[in-house]
Amino acid sequence: MELDVGLGQLQRVFGEWAGVFGGGEWVMIGDERKPLAWLLTTLSRCQDQMPSSVCVVLDMDDGSTFAQAVRSIRARRRQKPRRSRKRMA
């Protein structure tokens, strides 16, 4: 199913997600629930500058682009220690 949304709406959703950074692996695009990874991939080449408020929340320089933010978020997520899946005896 194709979503009928514009880039501006996706950028707003990204900004809302950033406001609660680390707040989840899902975002709402219109009335459809999508994985965060989908949104990041969609914005990964977007050279539009983010609003200053989003730059501040993500601890990025003013004027940073959505593509730069996606790279930064992906790098942070790779560095985040994963929980051990060892079973307790």
Distance bins in CASP14 RR format, pairs under 12 A and 6 or more apart:
PFRMAT RR
TARGET T0000
AUTHOR 0000-0000-0000
RMODE 2
METHOD distances of the structure
MODEL  1
1 29 0 0 0 0 0 1 0 0 0 0 0
1 31 0 0 0 0 0 1 0 0 0 0 0
1 32 1 0 0 1 0 0 0 0 0 0 0
1 34 0 0 0 0 0 1 0 0 0 0 0
2 29 0 0 0 0 0 1 0 0 0 0 0
2 32 0 0 0 0 0 1 0 0 0 0 0
3 9 0 0 0 0 1 0 0 0 0 0 0
3 10 0 0 0 0 1 0 0 0 0 0 0
3 13 0 0 0 0 0 1 0 0 0 0 0
3 27 0 0 0 0 0 1 0 0 0 0 0
3 28 0 0 0 0 0 1 0 0 0 0 0
3 29 1 0 1 0 0 0 0 0 0 0 0
3 30 1 0 0 1 0 0 0 0 0 0 0
3 31 0 0 0 0 0 1 0 0 0 0 0
3 32 1 0 0 1 0 0 0 0 0 0 0
3 33 0 0 0 0 0 1 0 0 0 0 0
3 34 1 0 0 1 0 0 0 0 0 0 0
3 38 0 0 0 0 1 0 0 0 0 0 0
3 39 0 0 0 0 0 1 0 0 0 0 0
3 42 0 0 0 0 1 0 0 0 0 0 0
4 10 0 0 0 0 0 1 0 0 0 0 0
4 29 0 0 0 0 0 1 0 0 0 0 0
4 30 0 0 0 0 1 0 0 0 0 0 0
4 31 0 0 0 0 0 1 0 0 0 0 0
4 32 0 0 0 0 0 1 0 0 0 0 0
5 11 0 0 0 0 0 1 0 0 0 0 0
5 12 0 0 0 0 1 0 0 0 0 0 0
5 13 0 0 0 0 1 0 0 0 0 0 0
5 27 0 0 0 0 0 1 0 0 0 0 0
5 28 0 0 0 0 0 1 0 0 0 0 0
5 29 1 0 1 0 0 0 0 0 0 0 0
5 30 1 0 0 1 0 0 0 0 0 0 0
5 31 0 0 0 0 0 1 0 0 0 0 0
5 32 0 0 0 0 1 0 0 0 0 0 0
5 34 0 0 0 0 1 0 0 0 0 0 0
5 38 0 0 0 0 0 1 0 0 0 0 0
5 39 0 0 0 0 0 1 0 0 0 0 0
5 42 0 0 0 0 1 0 0 0 0 0 0
6 12 0 0 0 0 1 0 0 0 0 0 0
6 13 0 0 0 0 0 1 0 0 0 0 0
6 29 0 0 0 0 1 0 0 0 0 0 0
6 30 0 0 0 0 0 1 0 0 0 0 0
6 42 0 0 0 0 0 1 0 0 0 0 0
6 43 0 0 0 0 0 1 0 0 0 0 0
6 46 0 0 0 0 0 1 0 0 0 0 0
7 13 0 0 0 0 0 1 0 0 0 0 0
7 14 0 0 0 0 0 1 0 0 0 0 0
7 29 0 0 0 0 0 1 0 0 0 0 0
7 39 0 0 0 0 0 1 0 0 0 0 0
7 42 0 0 0 0 1 0 0 0 0 0 0
7 43 0 0 0 0 1 0 0 0 0 0 0
7 45 0 0 0 0 0 1 0 0 0 0 0
7 46 1 0 0 1 0 0 0 0 0 0 0
7 47 0 0 0 0 0 1 0 0 0 0 0
7 48 1 0 0 1 0 0 0 0 0 0 0
7 66 0 0 0 0 1 0 0 0 0 0 0
8 14 0 0 0 0 1 0 0 0 0 0 0
8 15 0 0 0 0 0 1 0 0 0 0 0
8 29 0 0 0 0 0 1 0 0 0 0 0
8 42 0 0 0 0 0 1 0 0 0 0 0
8 43 0 0 0 0 0 1 0 0 0 0 0
8 46 0 0 0 0 1 0 0 0 0 0 0
8 48 0 0 0 0 1 0 0 0 0 0 0
8 50 0 0 0 0 0 1 0 0 0 0 0
8 51 0 0 0 0 0 1 0 0 0 0 0
8 66 0 0 0 0 0 1 0 0 0 0 0
9 15 0 0 0 0 0 1 0 0 0 0 0
9 16 0 0 0 0 0 1 0 0 0 0 0
9 27 0 0 0 0 0 1 0 0 0 0 0
9 28 0 0 0 0 0 1 0 0 0 0 0
9 29 1 0 0 1 0 0 0 0 0 0 0
9 30 1 0 0 1 0 0 0 0 0 0 0
9 32 0 0 0 0 0 1 0 0 0 0 0
9 34 0 0 0 0 0 1 0 0 0 0 0
9 39 0 0 0 0 0 1 0 0 0 0 0
9 42 0 0 0 0 0 1 0 0 0 0 0
9 43 0 0 0 0 0 1 0 0 0 0 0
10 16 0 0 0 0 0 1 0 0 0 0 0
10 17 0 0 0 0 0 1 0 0 0 0 0
10 27 0 0 0 0 1 0 0 0 0 0 0
10 28 0 0 0 0 0 1 0 0 0 0 0
10 29 1 0 0 1 0 0 0 0 0 0 0
10 30 0 0 0 0 0 1 0 0 0 0 0
10 34 0 0 0 0 1 0 0 0 0 0 0
10 36 0 0 0 0 0 1 0 0 0 0 0
10 38 0 0 0 0 1 0 0 0 0 0 0
10 39 1 0 0 1 0 0 0 0 0 0 0
10 40 0 0 0 0 0 1 0 0 0 0 0
10 41 0 0 0 0 0 1 0 0 0 0 0
10 42 1 0 1 0 0 0 0 0 0 0 0
10 43 1 0 0 1 0 0 0 0 0 0 0
10 44 0 0 0 0 0 1 0 0 0 0 0
10 46 0 0 0 0 1 0 0 0 0 0 0
10 48 0 0 0 0 0 1 0 0 0 0 0
10 66 0 0 0 0 1 0 0 0 0 0 0
10 70 0 0 0 0 0 1 0 0 0 0 0
11 17 0 0 0 0 0 1 0 0 0 0 0
11 18 0 0 0 0 0 1 0 0 0 0 0
11 27 0 0 0 0 0 1 0 0 0 0 0
11 29 0 0 0 0 0 1 0 0 0 0 0
11 39 0 0 0 0 1 0 0 0 0 0 0
11 42 0 0 0 0 0 1 0 0 0 0 0
11 43 1 0 0 1 0 0 0 0 0 0 0
11 46 1 0 0 1 0 0 0 0 0 0 0
11 47 0 0 0 0 0 1 0 0 0 0 0
11 48 1 0 0 1 0 0 0 0 0 0 0
11 49 0 0 0 0 0 1 0 0 0 0 0
11 50 1 0 0 1 0 0 0 0 0 0 0
11 51 0 0 0 0 1 0 0 0 0 0 0
11 54 0 0 0 0 1 0 0 0 0 0 0
11 65 0 0 0 0 0 1 0 0 0 0 0
11 66 1 0 0 1 0 0 0 0 0 0 0
11 67 0 0 0 0 0 1 0 0 0 0 0
11 69 0 0 0 0 0 1 0 0 0 0 0
11 70 0 0 0 0 0 1 0 0 0 0 0
12 18 0 0 0 0 0 1 0 0 0 0 0
12 19 0 0 0 0 0 1 0 0 0 0 0
12 27 0 0 0 0 0 1 0 0 0 0 0
12 28 0 0 0 0 0 1 0 0 0 0 0
12 29 0 0 0 0 0 1 0 0 0 0 0
12 30 0 0 0 0 0 1 0 0 0 0 0
12 39 0 0 0 0 0 1 0 0 0 0 0
12 43 0 0 0 0 0 1 0 0 0 0 0
12 48 0 0 0 0 0 1 0 0 0 0 0
12 50 0 0 0 0 0 1 0 0 0 0 0
12 51 0 0 0 0 1 0 0 0 0 0 0
12 53 0 0 0 0 0 1 0 0 0 0 0
12 54 0 0 0 0 1 0 0 0 0 0 0
12 66 0 0 0 0 0 1 0 0 0 0 0
13 19 0 0 0 0 0 1 0 0 0 0 0
13 20 0 0 0 0 0 1 0 0 0 0 0
13 26 0 0 0 0 0 1 0 0 0 0 0
13 27 1 0 1 0 0 0 0 0 0 0 0
13 28 1 0 0 1 0 0 0 0 0 0 0
13 29 1 0 1 0 0 0 0 0 0 0 0
13 30 0 0 0 0 1 0 0 0 0 0 0
13 32 0 0 0 0 0 1 0 0 0 0 0
13 33 0 0 0 0 0 1 0 0 0 0 0
13 34 0 0 0 0 1 0 0 0 0 0 0
13 36 0 0 0 0 1 0 0 0 0 0 0
13 38 0 0 0 0 0 1 0 0 0 0 0
13 39 1 0 0 1 0 0 0 0 0 0 0
13 40 0 0 0 0 0 1 0 0 0 0 0
13 42 0 0 0 0 1 0 0 0 0 0 0
13 43 0 0 0 0 1 0 0 0 0 0 0
13 54 0 0 0 0 0 1 0 0 0 0 0
13 66 0 0 0 0 0 1 0 0 0 0 0
14 20 0 0 0 0 0 1 0 0 0 0 0
14 21 0 0 0 0 0 1 0 0 0 0 0
14 27 1 0 0 1 0 0 0 0 0 0 0
14 28 0 0 0 0 0 1 0 0 0 0 0
14 29 0 0 0 0 0 1 0 0 0 0 0
14 34 0 0 0 0 0 1 0 0 0 0 0
14 36 0 0 0 0 1 0 0 0 0 0 0
14 38 0 0 0 0 0 1 0 0 0 0 0
14 39 1 0 0 1 0 0 0 0 0 0 0
14 40 0 0 0 0 1 0 0 0 0 0 0
14 41 0 0 0 0 0 1 0 0 0 0 0
14 42 0 0 0 0 1 0 0 0 0 0 0
14 43 1 0 1 0 0 0 0 0 0 0 0
14 44 0 0 0 0 0 1 0 0 0 0 0
14 46 0 0 0 0 1 0 0 0 0 0 0
14 48 0 0 0 0 0 1 0 0 0 0 0
14 50 1 0 0 1 0 0 0 0 0 0 0
14 51 0 0 0 0 0 1 0 0 0 0 0
14 54 1 0 0 1 0 0 0 0 0 0 0
14 57 0 0 0 0 0 1 0 0 0 0 0
14 58 0 0 0 0 1 0 0 0 0 0 0
14 65 0 0 0 0 0 1 0 0 0 0 0
14 66 1 0 0 1 0 0 0 0 0 0 0
14 67 0 0 0 0 0 1 0 0 0 0 0
14 69 1 0 0 1 0 0 0 0 0 0 0
14 70 0 0 0 0 1 0 0 0 0 0 0
14 73 0 0 0 0 1 0 0 0 0 0 0
15 21 0 0 0 0 1 0 0 0 0 0 0
15 27 0 0 0 0 1 0 0 0 0 0 0
15 39 0 0 0 0 0 1 0 0 0 0 0
15 43 0 0 0 0 0 1 0 0 0 0 0
15 50 1 0 0 1 0 0 0 0 0 0 0
15 51 1 0 0 1 0 0 0 0 0 0 0
15 52 0 0 0 0 0 1 0 0 0 0 0
15 53 0 0 0 0 1 0 0 0 0 0 0
15 54 1 0 1 0 0 0 0 0 0 0 0
15 55 0 0 0 0 0 1 0 0 0 0 0
15 56 0 0 0 0 0 1 0 0 0 0 0
15 57 1 0 0 1 0 0 0 0 0 0 0
15 58 0 0 0 0 1 0 0 0 0 0 0
15 66 0 0 0 0 1 0 0 0 0 0 0
15 69 0 0 0 0 1 0 0 0 0 0 0
15 73 0 0 0 0 0 1 0 0 0 0 0
16 23 0 0 0 0 0 1 0 0 0 0 0
16 24 0 0 0 0 0 1 0 0 0 0 0
16 27 1 0 0 1 0 0 0 0 0 0 0
16 28 0 0 0 0 1 0 0 0 0 0 0
16 29 0 0 0 0 0 1 0 0 0 0 0
16 30 0 0 0 0 0 1 0 0 0 0 0
16 36 0 0 0 0 0 1 0 0 0 0 0
16 39 0 0 0 0 0 1 0 0 0 0 0
16 51 0 0 0 0 0 1 0 0 0 0 0
16 53 0 0 0 0 0 1 0 0 0 0 0
16 54 0 0 0 0 1 0 0 0 0 0 0
16 57 0 0 0 0 0 1 0 0 0 0 0
17 23 1 0 0 1 0 0 0 0 0 0 0
17 24 1 0 0 1 0 0 0 0 0 0 0
17 25 0 0 0 0 0 1 0 0 0 0 0
17 26 0 0 0 0 1 0 0 0 0 0 0
17 27 1 0 1 0 0 0 0 0 0 0 0
17 28 0 0 0 0 1 0 0 0 0 0 0
17 29 0 0 0 0 0 1 0 0 0 0 0
17 34 0 0 0 0 0 1 0 0 0 0 0
17 35 0 0 0 0 0 1 0 0 0 0 0
17 36 1 0 0 1 0 0 0 0 0 0 0
17 37 0 0 0 0 0 1 0 0 0 0 0
17 38 0 0 0 0 0 1 0 0 0 0 0
17 39 1 0 0 1 0 0 0 0 0 0 0
17 40 0 0 0 0 1 0 0 0 0 0 0
17 43 0 0 0 0 0 1 0 0 0 0 0
17 54 0 0 0 0 1 0 0 0 0 0 0
17 57 0 0 0 0 1 0 0 0 0 0 0
17 58 0 0 0 0 0 1 0 0 0 0 0
17 66 0 0 0 0 0 1 0 0 0 0 0
17 69 0 0 0 0 0 1 0 0 0 0 0
17 70 0 0 0 0 0 1 0 0 0 0 0
17 73 0 0 0 0 1 0 0 0 0 0 0
18 24 0 0 0 0 0 1 0 0 0 0 0
18 27 0 0 0 0 0 1 0 0 0 0 0
18 36 0 0 0 0 0 1 0 0 0 0 0
18 39 0 0 0 0 0 1 0 0 0 0 0
18 40 0 0 0 0 0 1 0 0 0 0 0
18 43 0 0 0 0 0 1 0 0 0 0 0
18 50 0 0 0 0 1 0 0 0 0 0 0
18 51 0 0 0 0 1 0 0 0 0 0 0
18 53 0 0 0 0 1 0 0 0 0 0 0
18 54 1 0 1 0 0 0 0 0 0 0 0
18 55 0 0 0 0 1 0 0 0 0 0 0
18 56 0 0 0 0 1 0 0 0 0 0 0
18 57 1 0 1 0 0 0 0 0 0 0 0
18 58 1 0 1 0 0 0 0 0 0 0 0
18 59 0 0 0 0 0 1 0 0 0 0 0
18 60 0 0 0 0 1 0 0 0 0 0 0
18 64 0 0 0 0 0 1 0 0 0 0 0
18 66 0 0 0 0 0 1 0 0 0 0 0
18 69 1 0 0 1 0 0 0 0 0 0 0
18 70 0 0 0 0 0 1 0 0 0 0 0
18 72 0 0 0 0 0 1 0 0 0 0 0
18 73 0 0 0 0 1 0 0 0 0 0 0
19 27 0 0 0 0 0 1 0 0 0 0 0
19 50 0 0 0 0 0 1 0 0 0 0 0
19 51 0 0 0 0 0 1 0 0 0 0 0
19 53 0 0 0 0 1 0 0 0 0 0 0
19 54 1 0 0 1 0 0 0 0 0 0 0
19 55 0 0 0 0 0 1 0 0 0 0 0
19 56 0 0 0 0 1 0 0 0 0 0 0
19 57 1 0 1 0 0 0 0 0 0 0 0
19 58 0 0 0 0 1 0 0 0 0 0 0
20 26 0 0 0 0 0 1 0 0 0 0 0
20 27 0 0 0 0 0 1 0 0 0 0 0
20 36 0 0 0 0 0 1 0 0 0 0 0
20 57 0 0 0 0 1 0 0 0 0 0 0
20 58 0 0 0 0 0 1 0 0 0 0 0
21 36 0 0 0 0 0 1 0 0 0 0 0
21 54 0 0 0 0 1 0 0 0 0 0 0
21 56 0 0 0 0 0 1 0 0 0 0 0
21 57 1 0 0 1 0 0 0 0 0 0 0
21 58 1 0 0 1 0 0 0 0 0 0 0
21 59 0 0 0 0 1 0 0 0 0 0 0
21 60 0 0 0 0 0 1 0 0 0 0 0
21 69 0 0 0 0 0 1 0 0 0 0 0
21 72 0 0 0 0 0 1 0 0 0 0 0
21 73 0 0 0 0 1 0 0 0 0 0 0
21 76 0 0 0 0 1 0 0 0 0 0 0
21 77 0 0 0 0 0 1 0 0 0 0 0
22 36 0 0 0 0 1 0 0 0 0 0 0
22 57 0 0 0 0 0 1 0 0 0 0 0
22 58 0 0 0 0 0 1 0 0 0 0 0
22 73 0 0 0 0 1 0 0 0 0 0 0
22 76 0 0 0 0 1 0 0 0 0 0 0
22 77 0 0 0 0 1 0 0 0 0 0 0
22 80 0 0 0 0 1 0 0 0 0 0 0
23 36 0 0 0 0 1 0 0 0 0 0 0
23 57 0 0 0 0 0 1 0 0 0 0 0
23 73 0 0 0 0 0 1 0 0 0 0 0
24 33 0 0 0 0 0 1 0 0 0 0 0
24 34 0 0 0 0 0 1 0 0 0 0 0
24 35 0 0 0 0 1 0 0 0 0 0 0
24 36 1 0 0 1 0 0 0 0 0 0 0
24 37 0 0 0 0 0 1 0 0 0 0 0
24 39 0 0 0 0 0 1 0 0 0 0 0
24 73 0 0 0 0 0 1 0 0 0 0 0
24 77 0 0 0 0 0 1 0 0 0 0 0
25 33 0 0 0 0 0 1 0 0 0 0 0
25 34 0 0 0 0 0 1 0 0 0 0 0
25 35 1 0 0 1 0 0 0 0 0 0 0
25 36 1 0 1 0 0 0 0 0 0 0 0
25 37 1 0 0 1 0 0 0 0 0 0 0
25 38 0 0 0 0 0 1 0 0 0 0 0
25 39 0 0 0 0 0 1 0 0 0 0 0
25 40 0 0 0 0 0 1 0 0 0 0 0
25 77 0 0 0 0 0 1 0 0 0 0 0
26 32 0 0 0 0 0 1 0 0 0 0 0
26 33 1 0 1 0 0 0 0 0 0 0 0
26 34 1 0 0 1 0 0 0 0 0 0 0
26 35 1 0 0 1 0 0 0 0 0 0 0
26 36 1 0 0 1 0 0 0 0 0 0 0
26 37 0 0 0 0 1 0 0 0 0 0 0
26 38 0 0 0 0 1 0 0 0 0 0 0
26 39 0 0 0 0 1 0 0 0 0 0 0
27 33 1 0 0 1 0 0 0 0 0 0 0
27 34 1 0 1 0 0 0 0 0 0 0 0
27 35 1 0 0 1 0 0 0 0 0 0 0
27 36 1 0 1 0 0 0 0 0 0 0 0
27 37 0 0 0 0 1 0 0 0 0 0 0
27 38 0 0 0 0 1 0 0 0 0 0 0
27 39 1 0 1 0 0 0 0 0 0 0 0
27 40 0 0 0 0 1 0 0 0 0 0 0
27 42 0 0 0 0 0 1 0 0 0 0 0
27 43 0 0 0 0 0 1 0 0 0 0 0
28 34 1 0 0 1 0 0 0 0 0 0 0
28 35 0 0 0 0 0 1 0 0 0 0 0
28 36 0 0 0 0 0 1 0 0 0 0 0
28 38 0 0 0 0 0 1 0 0 0 0 0
28 39 0 0 0 0 0 1 0 0 0 0 0
29 35 0 0 0 0 0 1 0 0 0 0 0
29 36 0 0 0 0 0 1 0 0 0 0 0
29 38 0 0 0 0 1 0 0 0 0 0 0
29 39 1 0 0 1 0 0 0 0 0 0 0
29 42 0 0 0 0 1 0 0 0 0 0 0
29 43 0 0 0 0 0 1 0 0 0 0 0
30 39 0 0 0 0 0 1 0 0 0 0 0
32 38 0 0 0 0 0 1 0 0 0 0 0
32 39 0 0 0 0 0 1 0 0 0 0 0
33 39 0 0 0 0 0 1 0 0 0 0 0
34 40 0 0 0 0 0 1 0 0 0 0 0
34 41 0 0 0 0 0 1 0 0 0 0 0
34 42 0 0 0 0 1 0 0 0 0 0 0
35 41 0 0 0 0 1 0 0 0 0 0 0
35 42 0 0 0 0 0 1 0 0 0 0 0
36 42 0 0 0 0 0 1 0 0 0 0 0
36 43 0 0 0 0 0 1 0 0 0 0 0
36 70 0 0 0 0 0 1 0 0 0 0 0
36 73 0 0 0 0 1 0 0 0 0 0 0
36 74 0 0 0 0 0 1 0 0 0 0 0
36 77 0 0 0 0 1 0 0 0 0 0 0
37 43 0 0 0 0 0 1 0 0 0 0 0
37 44 0 0 0 0 0 1 0 0 0 0 0
37 70 0 0 0 0 0 1 0 0 0 0 0
37 73 0 0 0 0 0 1 0 0 0 0 0
37 74 0 0 0 0 1 0 0 0 0 0 0
37 77 0 0 0 0 1 0 0 0 0 0 0
38 44 0 0 0 0 0 1 0 0 0 0 0
38 70 0 0 0 0 0 1 0 0 0 0 0
39 46 0 0 0 0 0 1 0 0 0 0 0
39 66 0 0 0 0 0 1 0 0 0 0 0
39 69 0 0 0 0 0 1 0 0 0 0 0
39 70 0 0 0 0 1 0 0 0 0 0 0
39 73 0 0 0 0 0 1 0 0 0 0 0
39 74 0 0 0 0 0 1 0 0 0 0 0
40 46 0 0 0 0 0 1 0 0 0 0 0
40 66 0 0 0 0 1 0 0 0 0 0 0
40 67 0 0 0 0 0 1 0 0 0 0 0
40 69 0 0 0 0 1 0 0 0 0 0 0
40 70 1 0 1 0 0 0 0 0 0 0 0
40 71 0 0 0 0 1 0 0 0 0 0 0
40 72 0 0 0 0 0 1 0 0 0 0 0
40 73 1 0 0 1 0 0 0 0 0 0 0
40 74 1 0 0 1 0 0 0 0 0 0 0
40 75 0 0 0 0 0 1 0 0 0 0 0
40 76 0 0 0 0 0 1 0 0 0 0 0
40 77 0 0 0 0 1 0 0 0 0 0 0
41 66 0 0 0 0 0 1 0 0 0 0 0
41 67 0 0 0 0 0 1 0 0 0 0 0
41 70 0 0 0 0 1 0 0 0 0 0 0
41 71 0 0 0 0 0 1 0 0 0 0 0
41 73 0 0 0 0 0 1 0 0 0 0 0
41 74 0 0 0 0 1 0 0 0 0 0 0
42 66 0 0 0 0 1 0 0 0 0 0 0
42 67 0 0 0 0 0 1 0 0 0 0 0
42 70 0 0 0 0 1 0 0 0 0 0 0
43 50 0 0 0 0 1 0 0 0 0 0 0
43 54 0 0 0 0 0 1 0 0 0 0 0
43 65 0 0 0 0 1 0 0 0 0 0 0
43 66 1 0 1 0 0 0 0 0 0 0 0
43 67 1 0 0 1 0 0 0 0 0 0 0
43 68 0 0 0 0 0 1 0 0 0 0 0
43 69 1 0 0 1 0 0 0 0 0 0 0
43 70 1 0 1 0 0 0 0 0 0 0 0
43 71 0 0 0 0 0 1 0 0 0 0 0
43 73 0 0 0 0 1 0 0 0 0 0 0
43 74 0 0 0 0 0 1 0 0 0 0 0
44 65 0 0 0 0 0 1 0 0 0 0 0
44 66 0 0 0 0 1 0 0 0 0 0 0
44 67 1 0 1 0 0 0 0 0 0 0 0
44 68 0 0 0 0 0 1 0 0 0 0 0
44 69 0 0 0 0 1 0 0 0 0 0 0
44 70 1 0 1 0 0 0 0 0 0 0 0
44 71 1 0 0 1 0 0 0 0 0 0 0
44 72 0 0 0 0 0 1 0 0 0 0 0
44 73 0 0 0 0 0 1 0 0 0 0 0
44 74 0 0 0 0 1 0 0 0 0 0 0
45 65 0 0 0 0 1 0 0 0 0 0 0
45 66 0 0 0 0 1 0 0 0 0 0 0
45 67 1 0 1 0 0 0 0 0 0 0 0
45 68 0 0 0 0 0 1 0 0 0 0 0
45 70 0 0 0 0 1 0 0 0 0 0 0
45 71 0 0 0 0 0 1 0 0 0 0 0
46 64 0 0 0 0 0 1 0 0 0 0 0
46 65 1 0 0 1 0 0 0 0 0 0 0
46 66 1 1 0 0 0 0 0 0 0 0 0
46 67 1 0 1 0 0 0 0 0 0 0 0
46 68 0 0 0 0 1 0 0 0 0 0 0
46 69 0 0 0 0 1 0 0 0 0 0 0
46 70 0 0 0 0 1 0 0 0 0 0 0
46 71 0 0 0 0 0 1 0 0 0 0 0
47 63 0 0 0 0 0 1 0 0 0 0 0
47 64 0 0 0 0 0 1 0 0 0 0 0
47 65 1 0 1 0 0 0 0 0 0 0 0
47 66 1 0 0 1 0 0 0 0 0 0 0
47 67 1 0 1 0 0 0 0 0 0 0 0
47 68 0 0 0 0 1 0 0 0 0 0 0
47 69 0 0 0 0 0 1 0 0 0 0 0
47 70 0 0 0 0 0 1 0 0 0 0 0
48 54 0 0 0 0 0 1 0 0 0 0 0
48 63 0 0 0 0 1 0 0 0 0 0 0
48 64 0 0 0 0 0 1 0 0 0 0 0
48 65 1 0 0 1 0 0 0 0 0 0 0
48 66 1 0 1 0 0 0 0 0 0 0 0
48 67 0 0 0 0 1 0 0 0 0 0 0
48 68 0 0 0 0 0 1 0 0 0 0 0
48 69 0 0 0 0 0 1 0 0 0 0 0
48 70 0 0 0 0 0 1 0 0 0 0 0
49 55 0 0 0 0 1 0 0 0 0 0 0
49 60 0 0 0 0 0 1 0 0 0 0 0
49 61 0 0 0 0 0 1 0 0 0 0 0
49 62 0 0 0 0 1 0 0 0 0 0 0
49 63 1 0 1 0 0 0 0 0 0 0 0
49 64 1 0 0 1 0 0 0 0 0 0 0
49 65 1 0 1 0 0 0 0 0 0 0 0
49 66 0 0 0 0 1 0 0 0 0 0 0
49 67 0 0 0 0 0 1 0 0 0 0 0
49 68 0 0 0 0 1 0 0 0 0 0 0
49 69 0 0 0 0 0 1 0 0 0 0 0
50 56 0 0 0 0 1 0 0 0 0 0 0
50 57 0 0 0 0 1 0 0 0 0 0 0
50 58 1 0 0 1 0 0 0 0 0 0 0
50 60 1 0 0 1 0 0 0 0 0 0 0
50 61 0 0 0 0 0 1 0 0 0 0 0
50 62 0 0 0 0 1 0 0 0 0 0 0
50 63 1 0 0 1 0 0 0 0 0 0 0
50 64 1 0 1 0 0 0 0 0 0 0 0
50 65 1 0 0 1 0 0 0 0 0 0 0
50 66 1 0 1 0 0 0 0 0 0 0 0
50 67 0 0 0 0 1 0 0 0 0 0 0
50 68 0 0 0 0 1 0 0 0 0 0 0
50 69 1 0 0 1 0 0 0 0 0 0 0
50 70 0 0 0 0 0 1 0 0 0 0 0
50 72 0 0 0 0 0 1 0 0 0 0 0
50 73 0 0 0 0 0 1 0 0 0 0 0
51 57 0 0 0 0 1 0 0 0 0 0 0
51 58 0 0 0 0 0 1 0 0 0 0 0
51 60 0 0 0 0 0 1 0 0 0 0 0
51 62 0 0 0 0 1 0 0 0 0 0 0
51 63 0 0 0 0 1 0 0 0 0 0 0
51 64 0 0 0 0 0 1 0 0 0 0 0
51 65 0 0 0 0 0 1 0 0 0 0 0
51 66 0 0 0 0 0 1 0 0 0 0 0
51 69 0 0 0 0 0 1 0 0 0 0 0
52 58 0 0 0 0 0 1 0 0 0 0 0
52 60 0 0 0 0 0 1 0 0 0 0 0
52 61 0 0 0 0 0 1 0 0 0 0 0
52 62 1 0 1 0 0 0 0 0 0 0 0
52 63 1 0 0 1 0 0 0 0 0 0 0
52 64 0 0 0 0 1 0 0 0 0 0 0
53 60 0 0 0 0 0 1 0 0 0 0 0
53 62 0 0 0 0 0 1 0 0 0 0 0
53 63 0 0 0 0 0 1 0 0 0 0 0
54 60 0 0 0 0 1 0 0 0 0 0 0
54 61 0 0 0 0 0 1 0 0 0 0 0
54 62 0 0 0 0 0 1 0 0 0 0 0
54 63 0 0 0 0 1 0 0 0 0 0 0
54 64 0 0 0 0 1 0 0 0 0 0 0
54 65 0 0 0 0 0 1 0 0 0 0 0
54 66 0 0 0 0 1 0 0 0 0 0 0
54 68 0 0 0 0 0 1 0 0 0 0 0
54 69 1 0 0 1 0 0 0 0 0 0 0
54 72 0 0 0 0 0 1 0 0 0 0 0
54 73 0 0 0 0 0 1 0 0 0 0 0
55 61 1 0 0 1 0 0 0 0 0 0 0
55 62 1 0 1 0 0 0 0 0 0 0 0
55 63 1 0 0 1 0 0 0 0 0 0 0
55 64 1 0 1 0 0 0 0 0 0 0 0
55 65 0 0 0 0 1 0 0 0 0 0 0
55 66 0 0 0 0 0 1 0 0 0 0 0
55 68 0 0 0 0 1 0 0 0 0 0 0
55 69 0 0 0 0 1 0 0 0 0 0 0
55 72 0 0 0 0 0 1 0 0 0 0 0
56 62 0 0 0 0 1 0 0 0 0 0 0
56 63 0 0 0 0 0 1 0 0 0 0 0
56 64 0 0 0 0 0 1 0 0 0 0 0
56 69 0 0 0 0 0 1 0 0 0 0 0
57 64 0 0 0 0 0 1 0 0 0 0 0
57 69 0 0 0 0 1 0 0 0 0 0 0
57 72 0 0 0 0 0 1 0 0 0 0 0
57 73 0 0 0 0 0 1 0 0 0 0 0
58 64 1 0 0 1 0 0 0 0 0 0 0
58 65 0 0 0 0 0 1 0 0 0 0 0
58 66 0 0 0 0 0 1 0 0 0 0 0
58 68 0 0 0 0 1 0 0 0 0 0 0
58 69 1 0 1 0 0 0 0 0 0 0 0
58 70 0 0 0 0 0 1 0 0 0 0 0
58 71 0 0 0 0 0 1 0 0 0 0 0
58 72 1 0 0 1 0 0 0 0 0 0 0
58 73 1 0 0 1 0 0 0 0 0 0 0
58 75 0 0 0 0 0 1 0 0 0 0 0
58 76 0 0 0 0 1 0 0 0 0 0 0
59 69 0 0 0 0 0 1 0 0 0 0 0
59 72 0 0 0 0 1 0 0 0 0 0 0
59 73 0 0 0 0 0 1 0 0 0 0 0
59 76 0 0 0 0 1 0 0 0 0 0 0
60 66 0 0 0 0 0 1 0 0 0 0 0
60 67 0 0 0 0 0 1 0 0 0 0 0
60 68 1 0 0 1 0 0 0 0 0 0 0
60 69 1 0 0 1 0 0 0 0 0 0 0
60 70 0 0 0 0 0 1 0 0 0 0 0
60 71 0 0 0 0 0 1 0 0 0 0 0
60 72 1 0 0 1 0 0 0 0 0 0 0
60 73 0 0 0 0 1 0 0 0 0 0 0
60 75 0 0 0 0 0 1 0 0 0 0 0
60 76 0 0 0 0 0 1 0 0 0 0 0
61 68 0 0 0 0 1 0 0 0 0 0 0
61 69 0 0 0 0 0 1 0 0 0 0 0
61 72 0 0 0 0 0 1 0 0 0 0 0
62 68 0 0 0 0 0 1 0 0 0 0 0
63 69 0 0 0 0 0 1 0 0 0 0 0
64 70 0 0 0 0 0 1 0 0 0 0 0
64 71 0 0 0 0 1 0 0 0 0 0 0
64 72 0 0 0 0 1 0 0 0 0 0 0
64 73 0 0 0 0 0 1 0 0 0 0 0
65 71 0 0 0 0 1 0 0 0 0 0 0
65 72 0 0 0 0 0 1 0 0 0 0 0
66 72 0 0 0 0 0 1 0 0 0 0 0
66 73 0 0 0 0 0 1 0 0 0 0 0
67 73 0 0 0 0 0 1 0 0 0 0 0
67 74 0 0 0 0 0 1 0 0 0 0 0
68 74 0 0 0 0 0 1 0 0 0 0 0
68 75 0 0 0 0 0 1 0 0 0 0 0
69 75 0 0 0 0 0 1 0 0 0 0 0
69 76 0 0 0 0 0 1 0 0 0 0 0
70 76 0 0 0 0 0 1 0 0 0 0 0
70 77 0 0 0 0 0 1 0 0 0 0 0
71 77 0 0 0 0 0 1 0 0 0 0 0
71 78 0 0 0 0 0 1 0 0 0 0 0
72 78 0 0 0 0 0 1 0 0 0 0 0
72 79 0 0 0 0 0 1 0 0 0 0 0
73 79 0 0 0 0 0 1 0 0 0 0 0
73 80 0 0 0 0 0 1 0 0 0 0 0
74 80 0 0 0 0 0 1 0 0 0 0 0
END
